[in-house]
Amino acid sequence: MTVTPTSTSSTTEDHNAVLSFEDLDVRFRTEFGTVHAVKGINLQVNPGEVVALVGESGSGKSVTATTALGLLPKNARIGGETVVGGESIGKLD
């Protein structure tokens, strides 16, 4: 999935974001191996902004949204950093 911001502001600082992903990577362990669902997403949503995730079936939209909600299943492995409301909810190297 490719995320393209519609606007950027050089005066907005990262800590003001209500949601941010930095190099988000989500994999699922299955009995048949690892499924790489999302790779390398960088996204920042600032107060007052509206964002839509658009893509083909299977491109990672639902996995990205589920990550933001902190509702991934136990077999999920998250890489990168996810920050919601200033609190990190997932960080792995």
Secondary structure, DSSP 8 states (H G I E B T S, - for coil): -----S---TT--GGG-SEEEEEEEEEEEETTEEEEEEEEEEEEE-TT--------TTSSHHHHHHHHHT---TTEEEEEEEEETTEEEEEE-
